[in-house]
């Protein structure tokens, strides 16, 4: 997922996206532990997407905190 696309999402959509990505990551890890899949690229990609979403949320929280001061 591209950063530009993530930045255009609302806060509610970001939290929903983060939950969806975390759920997908959990399922892939579970499948990997059961020996059903060997998709390390997908796991790495999901982890990076989750980090991107969390970074954008953090940026928005910090900018909102500085505006309140």
mmCIF file of the N, C-alpha and C atoms, coordinates in Angstrom:
data_MODEL
# 
_entry.id   MODEL 
# 
loop_
_atom_site.group_PDB 
_atom_site.id 
_atom_site.type_symbol 
_atom_site.label_atom_id 
_atom_site.label_alt_id 
_atom_site.label_comp_id 
_atom_site.label_asym_id 
_atom_site.label_entity_id 
_atom_site.label_seq_id 
_atom_site.pdbx_PDB_ins_code 
_atom_site.Cartn_x 
_atom_site.Cartn_y 
_atom_site.Cartn_z 
_atom_site.occupancy 
_atom_site.B_iso_or_equiv 
_atom_site.pdbx_formal_charge 
_atom_site.auth_seq_id 
_atom_site.auth_comp_id 
_atom_site.auth_asym_id 
_atom_site.auth_atom_id 
_atom_site.pdbx_PDB_model_num 
ATOM 1   N N  . UNK A 1 1  ? 0.841   -1.174  0.000  1.00 0.00 ? 1  UNK A N  1 
ATOM 2   C CA . UNK A 1 1  ? 0.000   0.000   0.000  1.00 0.00 ? 1  UNK A CA 1 
ATOM 3   C C  . UNK A 1 1  ? 0.890   1.242   0.000  1.00 0.00 ? 1  UNK A C  1 
ATOM 4   N N  . UNK A 1 2  ? 0.539   2.201   -0.806 1.00 0.00 ? 2  UNK A N  1 
ATOM 5   C CA . UNK A 1 2  ? 1.325   3.418   -0.954 1.00 0.00 ? 2  UNK A CA 1 
ATOM 6   C C  . UNK A 1 2  ? 0.994   4.414   0.154  1.00 0.00 ? 2  UNK A C  1 
ATOM 7   N N  . UNK A 1 3  ? 1.974   5.235   0.504  1.00 0.00 ? 3  UNK A N  1 
ATOM 8   C CA . UNK A 1 3  ? 1.816   6.215   1.570  1.00 0.00 ? 3  UNK A CA 1 
ATOM 9   C C  . UNK A 1 3  ? 0.777   7.262   1.192  1.00 0.00 ? 3  UNK A C  1 
ATOM 10  N N  . UNK A 1 4  ? 0.758   7.663   -0.070 1.00 0.00 ? 4  UNK A N  1 
ATOM 11  C CA . UNK A 1 4  ? -0.213  8.666   -0.511 1.00 0.00 ? 4  UNK A CA 1 
ATOM 12  C C  . UNK A 1 4  ? -1.645  8.177   -0.308 1.00 0.00 ? 4  UNK A C  1 
ATOM 13  N N  . UNK A 1 5  ? -1.864  6.917   -0.580 1.00 0.00 ? 5  UNK A N  1 
ATOM 14  C CA . UNK A 1 5  ? -3.198  6.344   -0.401 1.00 0.00 ? 5  UNK A CA 1 
ATOM 15  C C  . UNK A 1 5  ? -3.570  6.307   1.084  1.00 0.00 ? 5  UNK A C  1 
ATOM 16  N N  . UNK A 1 6  ? -2.625  6.000   1.934  1.00 0.00 ? 6  UNK A N  1 
ATOM 17  C CA . UNK A 1 6  ? -2.874  5.936   3.371  1.00 0.00 ? 6  UNK A CA 1 
ATOM 18  C C  . UNK A 1 6  ? -3.174  7.324   3.913  1.00 0.00 ? 6  UNK A C  1 
ATOM 19  N N  . UNK A 1 7  ? -2.443  8.330   3.452  1.00 0.00 ? 7  UNK A N  1 
ATOM 20  C CA . UNK A 1 7  ? -2.641  9.702   3.938  1.00 0.00 ? 7  UNK A CA 1 
ATOM 21  C C  . UNK A 1 7  ? -4.023  10.240  3.597  1.00 0.00 ? 7  UNK A C  1 
ATOM 22  N N  . UNK A 1 8  ? -4.641  9.742   2.535  1.00 0.00 ? 8  UNK A N  1 
ATOM 23  C CA . UNK A 1 8  ? -5.967  10.213  2.127  1.00 0.00 ? 8  UNK A CA 1 
ATOM 24  C C  . UNK A 1 8  ? -7.097  9.579   2.930  1.00 0.00 ? 8  UNK A C  1 
ATOM 25  N N  . UNK A 1 9  ? -6.807  8.590   3.758  1.00 0.00 ? 9  UNK A N  1 
ATOM 26  C CA . UNK A 1 9  ? -7.844  7.927   4.549  1.00 0.00 ? 9  UNK A CA 1 
ATOM 27  C C  . UNK A 1 9  ? -8.191  8.767   5.780  1.00 0.00 ? 9  UNK A C  1 
ATOM 28  N N  . UNK A 1 10 ? -9.418  8.618   6.239  1.00 0.00 ? 10 UNK A N  1 
ATOM 29  C CA . UNK A 1 10 ? -9.832  9.295   7.472  1.00 0.00 ? 10 UNK A CA 1 
ATOM 30  C C  . UNK A 1 10 ? -9.310  8.510   8.671  1.00 0.00 ? 10 UNK A C  1 
ATOM 31  N N  . UNK A 1 11 ? -9.471  9.083   9.862  1.00 0.00 ? 11 UNK A N  1 
ATOM 32  C CA . UNK A 1 11 ? -8.994  8.406   11.071 1.00 0.00 ? 11 UNK A CA 1 
ATOM 33  C C  . UNK A 1 11 ? -9.715  7.080   11.297 1.00 0.00 ? 11 UNK A C  1 
ATOM 34  N N  . UNK A 1 12 ? -11.021 7.055   11.068 1.00 0.00 ? 12 UNK A N  1 
ATOM 35  C CA . UNK A 1 12 ? -11.782 5.817   11.241 1.00 0.00 ? 12 UNK A CA 1 
ATOM 36  C C  . UNK A 1 12 ? -11.331 4.763   10.237 1.00 0.00 ? 12 UNK A C  1 
ATOM 37  N N  . UNK A 1 13 ? -11.096 5.182   9.010  1.00 0.00 ? 13 UNK A N  1 
ATOM 38  C CA . UNK A 1 13 ? -10.630 4.244   7.985  1.00 0.00 ? 13 UNK A CA 1 
ATOM 39  C C  . UNK A 1 13 ? -9.238  3.725   8.314  1.00 0.00 ? 13 UNK A C  1 
ATOM 40  N N  . UNK A 1 14 ? -8.389  4.588   8.884  1.00 0.00 ? 14 UNK A N  1 
ATOM 41  C CA . UNK A 1 14 ? -7.041  4.156   9.274  1.00 0.00 ? 14 UNK A CA 1 
ATOM 42  C C  . UNK A 1 14 ? -7.094  3.093   10.359 1.00 0.00 ? 14 UNK A C  1 
ATOM 43  N N  . UNK A 1 15 ? -7.927  3.306   11.355 1.00 0.00 ? 15 UNK A N  1 
ATOM 44  C CA . UNK A 1 15 ? -8.017  2.309   12.433 1.00 0.00 ? 15 UNK A CA 1 
ATOM 45  C C  . UNK A 1 15 ? -8.585  1.000   11.897 1.00 0.00 ? 15 UNK A C  1 
ATOM 46  N N  . UNK A 1 16 ? -9.558  1.088   11.000 1.00 0.00 ? 16 UNK A N  1 
ATOM 47  C CA . UNK A 1 16 ? -10.124 -0.117  10.391 1.00 0.00 ? 16 UNK A CA 1 
ATOM 48  C C  . UNK A 1 16 ? -9.067  -0.834  9.548  1.00 0.00 ? 16 UNK A C  1 
ATOM 49  N N  . UNK A 1 17 ? -8.287  -0.065  8.794  1.00 0.00 ? 17 UNK A N  1 
ATOM 50  C CA . UNK A 1 17 ? -7.226  -0.639  7.965  1.00 0.00 ? 17 UNK A CA 1 
ATOM 51  C C  . UNK A 1 17 ? -6.174  -1.324  8.833  1.00 0.00 ? 17 UNK A C  1 
ATOM 52  N N  . UNK A 1 18 ? -5.826  -0.699  9.944  1.00 0.00 ? 18 UNK A N  1 
ATOM 53  C CA . UNK A 1 18 ? -4.828  -1.290  10.845 1.00 0.00 ? 18 UNK A CA 1 
ATOM 54  C C  . UNK A 1 18 ? -5.319  -2.624  11.416 1.00 0.00 ? 18 UNK A C  1 
ATOM 55  N N  . UNK A 1 19 ? -6.581  -2.665  11.806 1.00 0.00 ? 19 UNK A N  1 
ATOM 56  C CA . UNK A 1 19 ? -7.145  -3.927  12.325 1.00 0.00 ? 19 UNK A CA 1 
ATOM 57  C C  . UNK A 1 19 ? -7.152  -5.008  11.256 1.00 0.00 ? 19 UNK A C  1 
ATOM 58  N N  . UNK A 1 20 ? -7.534  -4.634  10.034 1.00 0.00 ? 20 UNK A N  1 
ATOM 59  C CA . UNK A 1 20 ? -7.570  -5.611  8.943  1.00 0.00 ? 20 UNK A CA 1 
ATOM 60  C C  . UNK A 1 20 ? -6.178  -6.166  8.641  1.00 0.00 ? 20 UNK A C  1 
ATOM 61  N N  . UNK A 1 21 ? -5.202  -5.275  8.599  1.00 0.00 ? 21 UNK A N  1 
ATOM 62  C CA . UNK A 1 21 ? -3.839  -5.717  8.314  1.00 0.00 ? 21 UNK A CA 1 
ATOM 63  C C  . UNK A 1 21 ? -3.300  -6.612  9.429  1.00 0.00 ? 21 UNK A C  1 
ATOM 64  N N  . UNK A 1 22 ? -3.595  -6.251  10.682 1.00 0.00 ? 22 UNK A N  1 
ATOM 65  C CA . UNK A 1 22 ? -3.144  -7.071  11.805 1.00 0.00 ? 22 UNK A CA 1 
ATOM 66  C C  . UNK A 1 22 ? -3.804  -8.444  11.761 1.00 0.00 ? 22 UNK A C  1 
ATOM 67  N N  . UNK A 1 23 ? -5.064  -8.486  11.369 1.00 0.00 ? 23 UNK A N  1 
ATOM 68  C CA . UNK A 1 23 ? -5.776  -9.763  11.262 1.00 0.00 ? 23 UNK A CA 1 
ATOM 69  C C  . UNK A 1 23 ? -5.168  -10.628 10.157 1.00 0.00 ? 23 UNK A C  1 
ATOM 70  N N  . UNK A 1 24 ? -4.872  -10.017 9.023  1.00 0.00 ? 24 UNK A N  1 
ATOM 71  C CA . UNK A 1 24 ? -4.238  -10.757 7.928  1.00 0.00 ? 24 UNK A CA 1 
ATOM 72  C C  . UNK A 1 24 ? -2.877  -11.291 8.340  1.00 0.00 ? 24 UNK A C  1 
ATOM 73  N N  . UNK A 1 25 ? -2.119  -10.466 9.061  1.00 0.00 ? 25 UNK A N  1 
ATOM 74  C CA . UNK A 1 25 ? -0.798  -10.889 9.518  1.00 0.00 ? 25 UNK A CA 1 
ATOM 75  C C  . UNK A 1 25 ? -0.915  -12.073 10.470 1.00 0.00 ? 25 UNK A C  1 
ATOM 76  N N  . UNK A 1 26 ? -1.882  -12.017 11.380 1.00 0.00 ? 26 UNK A N  1 
ATOM 77  C CA . UNK A 1 26 ? -2.092  -13.122 12.314 1.00 0.00 ? 26 UNK A CA 1 
ATOM 78  C C  . UNK A 1 26 ? -2.406  -14.414 11.567 1.00 0.00 ? 26 UNK A C  1 
ATOM 79  N N  . UNK A 1 27 ? -3.291  -14.313 10.575 1.00 0.00 ? 27 UNK A N  1 
ATOM 80  C CA . UNK A 1 27 ? -3.673  -15.505 9.809  1.00 0.00 ? 27 UNK A CA 1 
ATOM 81  C C  . UNK A 1 27 ? -2.485  -16.083 9.044  1.00 0.00 ? 27 UNK A C  1 
ATOM 82  N N  . UNK A 1 28 ? -1.677  -15.204 8.452  1.00 0.00 ? 28 UNK A N  1 
ATOM 83  C CA . UNK A 1 28 ? -0.508  -15.693 7.712  1.00 0.00 ? 28 UNK A CA 1 
ATOM 84  C C  . UNK A 1 28 ? 0.507   -16.348 8.634  1.00 0.00 ? 28 UNK A C  1 
ATOM 85  N N  . UNK A 1 29 ? 0.723   -15.745 9.803  1.00 0.00 ? 29 UNK A N  1 
ATOM 86  C CA . UNK A 1 29 ? 1.658   -16.347 10.763 1.00 0.00 ? 29 UNK A CA 1 
ATOM 87  C C  . UNK A 1 29 ? 1.150   -17.701 11.228 1.00 0.00 ? 29 UNK A C  1 
ATOM 88  N N  . UNK A 1 30 ? -0.143  -17.794 11.454 1.00 0.00 ? 30 UNK A N  1 
ATOM 89  C CA . UNK A 1 30 ? -0.736  -19.062 11.879 1.00 0.00 ? 30 UNK A CA 1 
ATOM 90  C C  . UNK A 1 30 ? -0.559  -20.117 10.798 1.00 0.00 ? 30 UNK A C  1 
ATOM 91  N N  . UNK A 1 31 ? -0.834  -19.752 9.550  1.00 0.00 ? 31 UNK A N  1 
ATOM 92  C CA . UNK A 1 31 ? -0.663  -20.687 8.444  1.00 0.00 ? 31 UNK A CA 1 
ATOM 93  C C  . UNK A 1 31 ? 0.801   -21.112 8.297  1.00 0.00 ? 31 UNK A C  1 
ATOM 94  N N  . UNK A 1 32 ? 1.698   -20.172 8.508  1.00 0.00 ? 32 UNK A N  1 
ATOM 95  C CA . UNK A 1 32 ? 3.115   -20.487 8.387  1.00 0.00 ? 32 UNK A CA 1 
ATOM 96  C C  . UNK A 1 32 ? 3.545   -21.473 9.470  1.00 0.00 ? 32 UNK A C  1 
ATOM 97  N N  . UNK A 1 33 ? 3.063   -21.269 10.687 1.00 0.00 ? 33 UNK A N  1 
ATOM 98  C CA . UNK A 1 33 ? 3.406   -22.183 11.777 1.00 0.00 ? 33 UNK A CA 1 
ATOM 99  C C  . UNK A 1 33 ? 2.810   -23.566 11.565 1.00 0.00 ? 33 UNK A C  1 
ATOM 100 N N  . UNK A 1 34 ? 1.685   -23.629 10.876 1.00 0.00 ? 34 UNK A N  1 
ATOM 101 C CA . UNK A 1 34 ? 1.063   -24.920 10.597 1.00 0.00 ? 34 UNK A CA 1 
ATOM 102 C C  . UNK A 1 34 ? 1.683   -25.582 9.369  1.00 0.00 ? 34 UNK A C  1 
ATOM 103 N N  . UNK A 1 35 ? 2.556   -24.862 8.671  1.00 0.00 ? 35 UNK A N  1 
ATOM 104 C CA . UNK A 1 35 ? 3.221   -25.428 7.514  1.00 0.00 ? 35 UNK A CA 1 
ATOM 105 C C  . UNK A 1 35 ? 2.408   -25.356 6.245  1.00 0.00 ? 35 UNK A C  1 
ATOM 106 N N  . UNK A 1 36 ? 1.365   -24.535 6.228  1.00 0.00 ? 36 UNK A N  1 
ATOM 107 C CA . UNK A 1 36 ? 0.503   -24.454 5.050  1.00 0.00 ? 36 UNK A CA 1 
ATOM 108 C C  . UNK A 1 36 ? 1.017   -23.462 4.014  1.00 0.00 ? 36 UNK A C  1 
ATOM 109 N N  . UNK A 1 37 ? 1.839   -22.512 4.427  1.00 0.00 ? 37 UNK A N  1 
ATOM 110 C CA . UNK A 1 37 ? 2.330   -21.509 3.498  1.00 0.00 ? 37 UNK A CA 1 
ATOM 111 C C  . UNK A 1 37 ? 3.766   -21.134 3.852  1.00 0.00 ? 37 UNK A C  1 
ATOM 112 N N  . UNK A 1 38 ? 4.458   -20.609 2.876  1.00 0.00 ? 38 UNK A N  1 
ATOM 113 C CA . UNK A 1 38 ? 5.823   -20.148 3.100  1.00 0.00 ? 38 UNK A CA 1 
ATOM 114 C C  . UNK A 1 38 ? 5.992   -18.767 2.474  1.00 0.00 ? 38 UNK A C  1 
ATOM 115 N N  . UNK A 1 39 ? 5.037   -17.898 2.731  1.00 0.00 ? 39 UNK A N  1 
ATOM 116 C CA . UNK A 1 39 ? 5.030   -16.584 2.089  1.00 0.00 ? 39 UNK A CA 1 
ATOM 117 C C  . UNK A 1 39 ? 5.641   -15.522 2.995  1.00 0.00 ? 39 UNK A C  1 
ATOM 118 N N  . UNK A 1 40 ? 6.947   -15.500 3.069  1.00 0.00 ? 40 UNK A N  1 
ATOM 119 C CA . UNK A 1 40 ? 7.636   -14.509 3.879  1.00 0.00 ? 40 UNK A CA 1 
ATOM 120 C C  . UNK A 1 40 ? 7.475   -13.112 3.292  1.00 0.00 ? 40 UNK A C  1 
ATOM 121 N N  . UNK A 1 41 ? 7.396   -13.009 1.983  1.00 0.00 ? 41 UNK A N  1 
ATOM 122 C CA . UNK A 1 41 ? 7.239   -11.699 1.349  1.00 0.00 ? 41 UNK A CA 1 
ATOM 123 C C  . UNK A 1 41 ? 5.924   -11.047 1.769  1.00 0.00 ? 41 UNK A C  1 
ATOM 124 N N  . UNK A 1 42 ? 4.862   -11.827 1.851  1.00 0.00 ? 42 UNK A N  1 
ATOM 125 C CA . UNK A 1 42 ? 3.572   -11.274 2.260  1.00 0.00 ? 42 UNK A CA 1 
ATOM 126 C C  . UNK A 1 42 ? 3.621   -10.806 3.711  1.00 0.00 ? 42 UNK A C  1 
ATOM 127 N N  . UNK A 1 43 ? 4.263   -11.574 4.557  1.00 0.00 ? 43 UNK A N  1 
ATOM 128 C CA . UNK A 1 43 ? 4.369   -11.209 5.974  1.00 0.00 ? 43 UNK A CA 1 
ATOM 129 C C  . UNK A 1 43 ? 5.165   -9.925  6.117  1.00 0.00 ? 43 UNK A C  1 
ATOM 130 N N  . UNK A 1 44 ? 6.272   -9.832  5.425  1.00 0.00 ? 44 UNK A N  1 
ATOM 131 C CA . UNK A 1 44 ? 7.094   -8.612  5.481  1.00 0.00 ? 44 UNK A CA 1 
ATOM 132 C C  . UNK A 1 44 ? 6.321   -7.410  4.961  1.00 0.00 ? 44 UNK A C  1 
ATOM 133 N N  . UNK A 1 45 ? 5.602   -7.605  3.880  1.00 0.00 ? 45 UNK A N  1 
ATOM 134 C CA . UNK A 1 45 ? 4.810   -6.519  3.304  1.00 0.00 ? 45 UNK A CA 1 
ATOM 135 C C  . UNK A 1 45 ? 3.722   -6.048  4.257  1.00 0.00 ? 45 UNK A C  1 
ATOM 136 N N  . UNK A 1 46 ? 3.054   -6.991  4.912  1.00 0.00 ? 46 UNK A N  1 
ATOM 137 C CA . UNK A 1 46 ? 2.005   -6.631  5.868  1.00 0.00 ? 46 UNK A CA 1 
ATOM 138 C C  . UNK A 1 46 ? 2.583   -5.881  7.062  1.00 0.00 ? 46 UNK A C  1 
ATOM 139 N N  . UNK A 1 47 ? 3.729   -6.336  7.539  1.00 0.00 ? 47 UNK A N  1 
ATOM 140 C CA . UNK A 1 47 ? 4.363   -5.641  8.669  1.00 0.00 ? 47 UNK A CA 1 
ATOM 141 C C  . UNK A 1 47 ? 4.725   -4.209  8.297  1.00 0.00 ? 47 UNK A C  1 
ATOM 142 N N  . UNK A 1 48 ? 5.205   -4.023  7.086  1.00 0.00 ? 48 UNK A N  1 
ATOM 143 C CA . UNK A 1 48 ? 5.555   -2.679  6.633  1.00 0.00 ? 48 UNK A CA 1 
ATOM 144 C C  . UNK A 1 48 ? 4.310   -1.808  6.469  1.00 0.00 ? 48 UNK A C  1 
ATOM 145 N N  . UNK A 1 49 ? 3.227   -2.397  5.944  1.00 0.00 ? 49 UNK A N  1 
ATOM 146 C CA . UNK A 1 49 ? 1.983   -1.643  5.802  1.00 0.00 ? 49 UNK A CA 1 
ATOM 147 C C  . UNK A 1 49 ? 1.428   -1.222  7.158  1.00 0.00 ? 49 UNK A C  1 
ATOM 148 N N  . UNK A 1 50 ? 1.503   -2.118  8.135  1.00 0.00 ? 50 UNK A N  1 
ATOM 149 C CA . UNK A 1 50 ? 1.048   -1.782  9.489  1.00 0.00 ? 50 UNK A CA 1 
ATOM 150 C C  . UNK A 1 50 ? 1.892   -0.648  10.058 1.00 0.00 ? 50 UNK A C  1 
ATOM 151 N N  . UNK A 1 51 ? 3.183   -0.708  9.828  1.00 0.00 ? 51 UNK A N  1 
ATOM 152 C CA . UNK A 1 51 ? 4.074   0.352   10.319 1.00 0.00 ? 51 UNK A CA 1 
ATOM 153 C C  . UNK A 1 51 ? 3.750   1.680   9.645  1.00 0.00 ? 51 UNK A C  1 
ATOM 154 N N  . UNK A 1 52 ? 3.439   1.643   8.354  1.00 0.00 ? 52 UNK A N  1 
ATOM 155 C CA . UNK A 1 52 ? 3.078   2.877   7.650  1.00 0.00 ? 52 UNK A CA 1 
ATOM 156 C C  . UNK A 1 52 ? 1.820   3.495   8.240  1.00 0.00 ? 52 UNK A C  1 
ATOM 157 N N  . UNK A 1 53 ? 0.810   2.662   8.476  1.00 0.00 ? 53 UNK A N  1 
ATOM 158 C CA . UNK A 1 53 ? -0.452  3.154   9.036  1.00 0.00 ? 53 UNK A CA 1 
ATOM 159 C C  . UNK A 1 53 ? -0.219  3.739   10.426 1.00 0.00 ? 53 UNK A C  1 
ATOM 160 N N  . UNK A 1 54 ? 0.545   3.032   11.253 1.00 0.00 ? 54 UNK A N  1 
ATOM 161 C CA . UNK A 1 54 ? 0.814   3.528   12.608 1.00 0.00 ? 54 UNK A CA 1 
ATOM 162 C C  . UNK A 1 54 ? 1.610   4.827   12.583 1.00 0.00 ? 54 UNK A C  1 
ATOM 163 N N  . UNK A 1 55 ? 2.503   4.967   11.629 1.00 0.00 ? 55 UNK A N  1 
ATOM 164 C CA . UNK A 1 55 ? 3.282   6.202   11.502 1.00 0.00 ? 55 UNK A CA 1 
ATOM 165 C C  . UNK A 1 55 ? 2.382   7.381   11.159 1.00 0.00 ? 55 UNK A C  1 
ATOM 166 N N  . UNK A 1 56 ? 1.468   7.185   10.223 1.00 0.00 ? 56 UNK A N  1 
ATOM 167 C CA . UNK A 1 56 ? 0.552   8.257   9.829  1.00 0.00 ? 56 UNK A CA 1 
ATOM 168 C C  . UNK A 1 56 ? -0.350  8.639   10.997 1.00 0.00 ? 56 UNK A C  1 
ATOM 169 N N  . UNK A 1 57 ? -0.848  7.641   11.738 1.00 0.00 ? 57 UNK A N  1 
ATOM 170 C CA . UNK A 1 57 ? -1.692  7.918   12.904 1.00 0.00 ? 57 UNK A CA 1 
ATOM 171 C C  . UNK A 1 57 ? -0.905  8.712   13.937 1.00 0.00 ? 57 UNK A C  1 
ATOM 172 N N  . UNK A 1 58 ? 0.327   8.329   14.171 1.00 0.00 ? 58 UNK A N  1 
ATOM 173 C CA . UNK A 1 58 ? 1.171   9.044   15.120 1.00 0.00 ? 58 UNK A CA 1 
ATOM 174 C C  . UNK A 1 58 ? 1.439   10.473  14.691 1.00 0.00 ? 58 UNK A C  1 
ATOM 175 N N  . UNK A 1 59 ? 1.681   10.674  13.396 1.00 0.00 ? 59 UNK A N  1 
ATOM 176 C CA . UNK A 1 59 ? 1.898   12.025  12.885 1.00 0.00 ? 59 UNK A CA 1 
ATOM 177 C C  . UNK A 1 59 ? 0.672   12.893  13.109 1.00 0.00 ? 59 UNK A C  1 
ATOM 178 N N  . UNK A 1 60 ? -0.499  12.317  12.838 1.00 0.00 ? 60 UNK A N  1 
ATOM 179 C CA . UNK A 1 60 ? -1.733  13.085  13.032 1.00 0.00 ? 60 UNK A CA 1 
ATOM 180 C C  . UNK A 1 60 ? -1.964  13.409  14.497 1.00 0.00 ? 60 UNK A C  1 
ATOM 181 N N  . UNK A 1 61 ? -1.662  12.467  15.379 1.00 0.00 ? 61 UNK A N  1 
ATOM 182 C CA . UNK A 1 61 ? -1.833  12.716  16.809 1.00 0.00 ? 61 UNK A CA 1 
ATOM 183 C C  . UNK A 1 61 ? -0.883  13.807  17.293 1.00 0.00 ? 61 UNK A C  1 
ATOM 184 N N  . UNK A 1 62 ? 0.348   13.766  16.830 1.00 0.00 ? 62 UNK A N  1 
ATOM 185 C CA . UNK A 1 62 ? 1.320   14.787  17.235 1.00 0.00 ? 62 UNK A CA 1 
ATOM 186 C C  . UNK A 1 62 ? 0.951   16.161  16.696 1.00 0.00 ? 62 UNK A C  1 
ATOM 187 N N  . UNK A 1 63 ? 0.477   16.211  15.467 1.00 0.00 ? 63 UNK A N  1 
ATOM 188 C CA . UNK A 1 63 ? 0.101   17.506  14.894 1.00 0.00 ? 63 UNK A CA 1 
ATOM 189 C C  . UNK A 1 63 ? -1.145  18.059  15.587 1.00 0.00 ? 63 UNK A C  1 
ATOM 190 N N  . UNK A 1 64 ? -2.062  17.196  15.985 1.00 0.00 ? 64 UNK A N  1 
ATOM 191 C CA . UNK A 1 64 ? -3.255  17.646  16.711 1.00 0.00 ? 64 UNK A CA 1 
ATOM 192 C C  . UNK A 1 64 ? -2.873  18.140  18.097 1.00 0.00 ? 64 UNK A C  1 
ATOM 193 N N  . UNK A 1 65 ? -1.897  17.508  18.724 1.00 0.00 ? 65 UNK A N  1 
ATOM 194 C CA . UNK A 1 65 ? -1.459  17.916  20.062 1.00 0.00 ? 65 UNK A CA 1 
ATOM 195 C C  . UNK A 1 65 ? -0.760  19.278  20.016 1.00 0.00 ? 65 UNK A C  1 
ATOM 196 N N  . UNK A 1 66 ? 0.015   19.529  18.965 1.00 0.00 ? 66 UNK A N  1 
ATOM 197 C CA . UNK A 1 66 ? 0.702   20.822  18.877 1.00 0.00 ? 66 UNK A CA 1 
ATOM 198 C C  . UNK A 1 66 ? -0.254  21.939  18.518 1.00 0.00 ? 66 UNK A C  1 
ATOM 199 N N  . UNK A 1 67 ? -1.338  21.628  17.793 1.00 0.00 ? 67 UNK A N  1 
ATOM 200 C CA . UNK A 1 67 ? -2.335  22.639  17.456 1.00 0.00 ? 67 UNK A CA 1 
ATOM 201 C C  . UNK A 1 67 ? -3.141  23.065  18.675 1.00 0.00 ? 67 UNK A C  1 
ATOM 202 N N  . UNK A 1 68 ? -3.326  22.160  19.625 1.00 0.00 ? 68 UNK A N  1 
ATOM 203 C CA . UNK A 1 68 ? -4.101  22.471  20.840 1.00 0.00 ? 68 UNK A CA 1 
ATOM 204 C C  . UNK A 1 68 ? -3.347  23.395  21.783 1.00 0.00 ? 68 UNK A C  1 
ATOM 205 N N  . UNK A 1 69 ? -2.035  23.414  21.697 1.00 0.00 ? 69 UNK A N  1 
ATOM 206 C CA . UNK A 1 69 ? -1.245  24.227  22.615 1.00 0.00 ? 69 UNK A CA 1 
ATOM 207 C C  . UNK A 1 69 ? -1.321  25.671  22.306 1.00 0.00 ? 69 UNK A C  1 
# 
